[in-house]
Amino acid sequence: MSDIAIGLGGVGILFLLIAFRFHIGFALIGVSFVGLWMLRGWNVAWASVGVIPYQFSANWVLSSIPMFLFLGYICYQTNLTSGLFKAARAWTSALPGGLAIASILGSAGFAAVSGSSVACSAAMGRIAVPEMLKHKYHPELATGTVAVAGTIGALIPPSIILILYGIIARISISDLFLGGISVGLLTTLFYIMVVFVRIRLNPDLAPAKDETMTMAMRFFALKETWPIVVVMLGIFGGLFGGIFTPTEAGAIGAFLACVIALLRGDLTKTRFVEAARETMTTTASLIIIAIGASLLTRFLVLSGTGDFLSDAILSIGAQPALLMLGIVLIYLVLGMFLEPIGSMLLTLPIFLPVVDDIGWSTLWFGVLVTKLLEIGMITPPVGMNVFVVKGVVGERVSLEAIFRGVAWFIVADLILVMLLYIFPEIVSILPTLLK
């Protein structure tokens, strides 16, 4: 059996294992180990398992992941983000669907202190959904808006997906963060437009006006956002001001969040321990998957499968637009069954060589992939954000209703993906200006 045949067989078995719901990290490690054993022998396979996990895990930039996760979980456990929704609610109260718009803006604000879509959906779902249902919002609009708004968490930095992509693709994480800001803000605008359009087409979805707020009440509501504002200024002021690195930014942000929560009296021992437990559990799962992806990359390189697949894709002679359409469809299909980071790490060893050969910007591609992965967070049957919101609302809203609620937003997301392909400057404009 040729090396390429072993490589292709390994990729096929990998997808088969994933289809049978094996943990993607262990599937990656197992297939890569057996493949390396068949290619180079037992000693090389064991040496790879001994060396590659250490080489990957010893990357200093990885230390930012548990710090940013801890920052997000501390904010979630201590309700530091509740003021964001209240302030957004005060300023959008006069608009049709003001609470839905407030939940989108609140999620965008929470995204700036958390790299997790799930955390965003959980935090806003706990605060915003009960309020919208209380004010007679249609359940599909209320739950669908919160589920999709959570996806902004992976675009506006700090983003765990962008950090991992930067490590794998070996590009500046600061540039990725800047590219993610513009796309995250554009996503926020698109979601608000969807709410406007839906209510215009069907006014029964939401009350014409939630409540009357004076200008004094609106400015007073802004005072409650100070905890998140301080954390954001600490992170982004130091990061883009060159005071500290993205790696250090996570630790600074987590420290500020802990101090603020302690001063407010919200940081109890139970909440601190729970935030630390969630951080360790999530970090361990991410590292296992990332180590498996690193082993798969070595397996594909030694077998020649990576170059073979790249050459095969390019030899088709398809236009770049058709290649991009194929990549979009692959990520959308994977998003229906896999969690985002697993989908990304599974495909990057194959797609990054294609990106280099065709001349696309790896910066632009990273932000685009992040956007595609987040669409997978709201598509059936696995849509993790949808299940998070379902856990918040319980039996009050059916799972099918929540999926119907996100359908309109998925259409808006796909339009935005098309715009990112046509106008890649959307991603590069901030990194270029600041340089």
C-alpha positions in Angstrom: 0.0 0.0 0.0 1.4 3.4 -1.0 1.9 6.2 1.5 -0.8 8.3 -0.1 -3.2 5.4 0.1 -2.5 5.0 3.8 -3.1 8.8 4.3 -6.4 8.8 2.4 -7.5 5.7 4.2 -6.7 7.3 7.5 -8.7 10.4 6.6 -11.6 8.2 5.7 -11.5 6.2 8.9 -11.2 9.5 10.8 -14.5 10.8 9.4 -16.1 7.4 10.0 -15.1 7.5 13.7 -16.5 11.0 14.0 -19.7 9.9 12.4 -20.0 7.3 15.1 -19.7 10.0 17.7 -16.1 9.2 18.9 -14.5 12.1 20.7 -12.8 14.1 17.9 -9.6 14.6 19.9 -9.1 10.9 20.6 -10.1 10.0 17.0 -7.5 12.4 15.7 -4.8 11.0 18.0 -5.7 7.3 17.3 -5.8 7.6 13.5 -2.6 9.7 13.4 -0.7 7.2 15.6 -1.8 4.2 13.6 -1.0 6.0 10.4 2.5 7.0 11.5 3.1 3.4 12.7 2.2 2.1 9.2 4.3 4.7 7.5 7.4 4.8 9.5 7.2 2.1 12.2 6.5 1.7 15.8 9.4 3.8 17.1 8.6 6.8 14.9 4.9 6.7 15.9 5.8 6.6 19.6 8.4 9.3 19.2 5.8 11.5 17.5 3.3 11.0 20.3 6.0 11.8 22.8 7.4 15.0 21.1 4.5 16.6 19.2 2.1 17.1 22.1 4.9 18.7 24.1 6.0 20.9 21.2 2.4 22.1 20.7 1.5 22.5 24.4 4.7 24.4 25.2 3.7 27.2 22.9 3.6 30.3 25.2 0.6 31.8 23.3 -1.6 28.9 24.4 -1.5 30.2 27.9 -3.8 33.0 26.8 -6.6 30.4 26.2 -7.3 29.4 29.9 -6.9 33.1 30.9 -9.5 34.4 28.4 -11.8 31.5 29.3 -11.4 32.2 33.0 -12.2 35.9 32.3 -15.4 34.9 30.5 -16.5 32.4 33.2 -15.8 34.9 36.0 -17.9 37.5 34.3 -20.6 35.0 33.8 -20.6 33.6 37.3 -20.6 37.0 39.0 -23.1 38.7 36.7 -20.7 41.4 35.6 -22.4 41.5 32.2 -25.9 42.2 33.4 -25.3 46.0 33.2 -24.6 45.7 29.5 -28.1 44.4 28.7 -29.8 47.0 31.0 -27.9 49.9 29.3 -28.7 48.6 25.8 -32.3 48.1 26.8 -32.5 51.7 28.1 -31.2 53.1 24.8 -33.2 50.9 22.5 -36.5 51.0 24.4 -38.2 53.4 21.9 -37.5 51.0 19.0 -39.7 48.2 17.8 -38.1 45.0 19.1 -35.9 47.1 21.5 -35.3 44.1 23.9 -34.2 41.9 21.0 -31.8 44.6 19.8 -30.6 45.1 23.3 -29.7 41.4 23.6 -27.7 41.7 20.4 -25.8 44.7 21.6 -25.3 43.1 25.0 -23.9 40.0 23.4 -21.5 42.2 21.4 -20.3 43.8 24.6 -20.0 40.5 26.4 -18.0 39.2 23.5 -15.3 41.7 24.3 -14.5 39.9 27.6 -15.2 36.3 26.5 -13.9 34.2 23.7 -16.8 31.8 23.9 -20.1 31.8 21.9 -21.7 29.4 24.3 -20.8 31.7 27.3 -22.4 34.6 25.4 -25.6 32.7 24.7 -25.8 31.4 28.3 -25.2 34.8 29.8 -27.7 36.7 27.6 -30.2 33.9 27.6 -30.4 34.0 31.4 -31.0 37.7 31.4 -32.7 38.7 28.1 -35.0 35.8 27.2 -37.2 35.9 30.4 -37.6 39.7 29.9 -38.6 39.3 26.2 -41.1 36.6 27.0 -42.5 38.7 29.8 -43.0 41.6 27.4 -45.0 39.4 25.0 -42.2 38.9 22.4 -42.8 35.9 20.1 -40.9 33.0 21.5 -39.2 32.3 18.2 -37.9 35.8 17.9 -36.8 36.0 21.6 -34.9 32.7 21.7 -33.6 32.9 18.1 -32.1 36.3 18.6 -30.2 35.3 21.8 -28.9 32.1 20.2 -27.5 33.9 17.1 -26.2 36.9 19.1 -24.0 34.5 21.0 -22.0 33.8 17.9 -20.6 37.3 18.0 -18.4 36.0 20.9 -16.1 34.2 18.5 -15.5 37.2 16.3 -15.0 40.2 18.6 -11.7 39.5 20.5 -10.7 37.9 22.7 -11.6 34.9 20.5 -10.4 31.4 21.4 -11.0 30.2 17.8 -8.8 33.1 16.4 -6.1 32.4 18.9 -5.9 28.7 17.9 -6.0 29.6 14.2 -3.2 32.1 14.7 -1.1 29.4 16.3 -1.8 26.8 13.6 -1.4 29.3 10.7 1.5 31.1 12.3 0.2 34.6 11.8 -0.2 37.6 14.2 -3.0 37.1 16.7 -3.3 40.9 17.1 -4.0 41.2 13.4 -6.6 38.4 13.7 -8.2 40.2 16.6 -8.4 43.5 14.6 -9.9 41.7 11.6 -12.4 40.0 13.9 -13.6 43.4 15.3 -14.8 44.7 11.9 -16.6 41.5 11.0 -18.0 41.2 14.5 -19.4 44.7 14.4 -20.8 44.1 10.9 -22.4 40.9 12.1 -24.0 42.9 15.0 -25.4 45.4 12.4 -26.8 42.6 10.2 -28.6 40.9 13.2 -30.2 44.2 14.2 -31.4 44.7 10.6 -32.9 41.2 10.6 -34.9 42.1 13.8 -36.1 45.3 12.1 -37.1 43.5 8.9 -38.9 40.7 10.7 -40.9 43.1 12.9 -41.8 45.3 9.9 -43.1 42.2 8.1 -44.9 40.9 11.1 -45.6 43.5 13.8 -47.1 40.9 16.1 -43.7 39.5 16.8 -42.8 42.2 19.3 -44.5 45.2 21.0 -44.2 48.5 19.1 -42.5 50.0 22.2 -41.1 48.3 25.3 -41.2 51.1 27.8 -40.6 54.8 28.1 -37.1 56.0 29.1 -36.0 59.5 29.8 -32.6 60.7 28.7 -31.6 60.9 32.4 -32.6 57.3 32.9 -30.5 56.2 29.8 -27.4 57.9 31.0 -27.9 56.5 34.5 -28.1 53.0 33.0 -24.7 53.5 31.5 -23.2 53.6 35.0 -23.9 49.9 35.4 -21.6 49.0 32.5 -18.5 50.2 34.3 -17.2 46.8 35.2 -17.1 45.6 31.6 -15.8 48.9 30.4 -12.9 48.8 32.8 -12.0 45.2 31.8 -12.3 46.1 28.1 -10.1 49.2 28.5 -7.6 47.2 30.4 -7.4 44.5 27.7 -7.6 46.5 24.5 -5.8 49.6 25.8 -2.8 47.6 26.8 -3.0 45.2 23.9 -3.2 47.6 21.0 -1.1 50.2 22.9 1.8 47.8 22.9 2.0 47.6 26.7 1.5 43.8 26.8 1.0 40.9 24.4 -2.2 39.0 23.6 -0.9 36.2 25.8 -0.6 38.6 28.8 -3.9 40.3 27.9 -5.9 37.3 29.1 -4.2 37.3 32.5 -4.7 41.0 32.9 -8.4 40.8 32.0 -9.0 37.8 34.3 -7.3 39.7 37.2 -9.3 42.8 36.6 -12.6 40.9 36.5 -11.7 39.1 39.8 -10.8 42.4 41.5 -14.0 44.1 40.3 -16.2 41.2 41.2 -14.6 41.1 44.7 -15.1 44.8 45.2 -18.8 44.5 44.3 -19.2 41.5 46.6 -20.2 39.1 43.8 -17.1 36.9 43.9 -17.8 34.1 46.4 -15.6 31.0 46.9 -18.2 28.8 45.2 -18.4 31.0 42.1 -14.6 31.3 41.9 -14.2 27.5 42.1 -16.9 26.9 39.6 -15.3 29.4 37.1 -12.0 27.7 37.6 -13.5 24.2 37.1 -15.2 25.2 33.9 -12.0 26.8 32.7 -9.9 23.7 33.3 -12.5 21.4 31.8 -12.8 23.4 28.6 -9.1 24.0 28.3 -8.3 20.3 28.6 -10.8 19.4 25.9 -9.4 22.1 23.6 -5.8 21.0 24.1 -6.6 17.4 23.4 -8.3 18.3 20.1 -5.4 20.6 19.1 -2.8 18.0 19.9 -4.7 15.5 17.8 -4.8 18.1 14.9 -1.0 18.5 15.2 -0.5 14.8 15.0 -2.8 14.6 12.0 -0.8 17.4 10.3 2.4 15.3 10.8 0.7 12.2 9.4 -0.6 14.0 6.3 2.8 15.6 5.6 4.8 12.3 6.0 2.2 10.4 3.8 2.1 13.2 1.2 -1.7 13.3 1.5 -1.8 17.0 2.3 0.1 17.9 -0.9 -1.9 15.3 -2.8 -5.3 16.7 -1.7 -4.1 20.3 -2.3 -2.9 19.5 -5.8 -6.0 17.5 -6.6 -8.2 20.5 -5.6 -6.2 23.0 -7.6 -5.9 20.6 -10.6 -9.6 20.7 -11.1 -9.1 24.1 -12.5 -12.1 25.6 -10.8 -12.4 29.3 -10.4 -11.5 30.7 -6.9 -15.2 31.5 -6.4 -16.1 27.8 -6.9 -13.3 26.7 -4.6 -14.6 29.1 -1.9 -18.2 27.8 -2.4 -16.9 24.3 -1.8 -15.1 25.3 1.4 -18.2 27.2 2.6 -20.3 24.1 2.0 -17.8 21.8 3.8 -17.8 24.0 6.9 -21.6 24.3 6.9 -22.0 20.5 6.7 -19.3 19.9 9.4 -21.0 22.5 11.6 -24.2 20.4 11.6 -22.4 17.6 13.4 -19.1 18.9 15.0 -18.3 21.6 17.5 -16.5 24.6 15.9 -12.9 24.1 17.1 -12.9 20.4 16.2 -14.2 21.3 12.7 -11.4 23.9 12.3 -8.6 21.8 13.5 -9.8 18.9 11.4 -9.8 20.9 8.2 -6.9 23.3 8.5 -4.2 20.8 7.6 -5.9 20.3 4.3 -7.2 23.8 3.5 -4.2 26.0 4.6 -1.9 24.6 1.7 -4.7 25.4 -0.7 -5.0 28.9 0.7 -1.3 29.5 0.2 -1.2 28.0 -3.3 -4.1 30.1 -4.5 -2.8 33.3 -3.0 -5.5 34.1 -0.5 -4.7 36.0 2.6 -4.4 33.7 5.6 -5.6 36.6 7.8 -8.7 37.0 5.8 -9.2 33.2 5.6 -9.0 32.9 9.4 -11.7 35.4 10.1 -13.9 34.0 7.3 -13.5 30.4 8.7 -14.4 31.7 12.2 -17.6 33.2 10.7 -18.4 29.9 9.0 -17.8 28.0 12.2 -20.1 30.2 14.1 -22.9 29.6 11.7 -22.5 26.0 12.6 -23.3 26.9 16.2 -26.9 27.6 15.2 -27.6 25.0 12.5 -29.5 21.8 13.2 -29.1 19.2 14.4 -26.2 20.0 16.7 -26.4 23.8 17.0 -24.8 24.2 20.4 -26.0 27.8 21.0 -29.6 26.6 20.3 -29.3 23.9 23.0 -27.8 26.4 25.5 -30.8 28.7 25.0 -33.1 25.7 25.2 -31.6 24.9 28.6 -32.4 28.4 29.8 -36.0 28.5 28.7 -36.8 24.9 29.5 -40.3 23.7 28.4 -41.5 27.2 27.6 -40.2 27.1 24.1 -39.6 24.0 21.9 -36.3 23.2 20.3 -38.0 23.3 16.9 -39.2 26.9 17.6 -35.7 28.1 18.5 -34.3 26.6 15.2 -37.0 28.3 13.3 -36.1 31.6 15.0 -32.5 31.4 13.9 -33.3 30.6 10.3 -33.6 34.3 9.2 -30.3 35.1 10.9 -28.6 32.3 9.0 -29.6 33.9 5.7 -28.1 37.2 6.9 -24.9 35.4 7.9 -24.6 33.8 4.4 -25.0 37.2 2.8 -22.3 38.5 5.0 -20.0 35.6 4.0 -20.5 36.5 0.4 -19.6 40.1 1.1 -16.4 39.0 2.9 -15.4 37.1 -0.2 -16.2 40.0 -2.6 -14.7 42.6 -0.3 -11.8 41.1 1.7 -10.8 44.6 2.7 -13.5 44.3 5.4 -11.1 42.1 7.3 -7.8 43.8 6.5 -8.9 47.4 6.9 -8.2 47.7 10.7 -4.9 45.8 10.7 -3.7 47.9 7.8 -4.8 51.3 9.3 -3.2 50.6 12.7 0.1 49.4 11.1 
